[in-house]
Structure formats: structure tokens, C-alpha cells
């Protein structure tokens, strides 16, 4: 592997010419960020499902209240 001039975190594979990032901390940070984004996405989905459920229940309550009022 050949180091890239001015970049201690990058090396070049002599066989393939690929540039490889060897900064473990950056990799761990990227993985942690991806996991955090996935957790946030899941939380948003859970919140959306719960909000939709509450909306349905509220609609049902309103319907029942209207039926009670109309029945008087």
C-alpha cells in the first residue's frame, strides 16, 4: 500500500489502484451515525403509527359523542 501525499488516512492499493480510507475512528463514527439515523427513522415510524392510531380513536369518540347528542 502506498500512502497518499498529504493524507495520513488514505492509502492506494498498488494492484487495483483503489484509494482506501484507513482511519478507523472515521469508520466507527460513520457506522455509529448510520445506526443513529436508522434508530431515528424507526422512532419516526413508531410515532407516526401511534399518531394515526390516536387519530382513529379520536374519530371514533367524536362519532359516539355525536350519536349521544343526536339521540337526546
C-alpha positions, 0 to 999 in steps of 0.5 A: 500500500502506498500512502497518499501525499498529504493524507495520513488516512488514505492509502492506494492499493498498488494492484487495483489502484483503489484509494482506501480510507484507513482511519478507523475512528472515521469508520466507527463514527460513520457506522455509529451515525448510520445506526443513529439515523436508522434508530431515528427513522424507526422512532419516526415510524413508531410515532407516526403509527401511534399518531394515526392510531390516536387519530382513529380513536379520536374519530371514533369518540367524536362519532359516539359523542355525536350519536349521544347528542343526536339521540337526546 
